[in-house]
Amino acid sequence: MKYCGEFQMDDTDMEILRSLVENSRITISQMSKEIDVPDATISNRLKKLEKNAIKQYTLILNPETLGLKVTAIIIIQTESEKHENVEKELSILKEVSEVYSISGEYDILIKVWAHSIQELNRIVNSKIRSVDGVEDLTEMIVMERVKEGVVPPMGPEK
């Protein structure tokens, strides 16, 4: 049994989640056949999972098809009293897809998408550096996406 807050998940719930991760468009009847559980059980479990474990159903776009040829990981040092403001302001920027508060020498890690190096430079200099509370930053250009995912690992609990 795995716990998600007060919600308990069993092997059937984990199989439903794995099935959705593989194909979020799978029908209840297809899933029922795959994991050998009745449709009604799948439907009821899905409702509970949607309240407790599933944040949202989404899709993953091919960034290059959208012309987004440059991805950068940027680590940022903030003024400690303005840290929350920096997080909030960076989260609003459409070019920023992820914002993490981190430990260590830097305080925030963000992922930024751009059509070109020149556009990335404009985003960094006119939008990110201008956020009140940003002290310093280091940009790292992604050379190759070796593995990129949006789903946490769902292996067996150890």
Secondary structure, DSSP 8 states (H G I E B T S, - for coil): -EEETTEEE-HHHHHHHHHHHH-TT--HHHHHHHHT--HHHHHHHHHHHHHHT---------TTTTT--EEEEEEEEE-GGGHHHHHHHHHH-TTEEEEEE--SS-SEEEEEEESSHHHHHHIIIIIITTSTTEEEEEEEE----S---SS-------
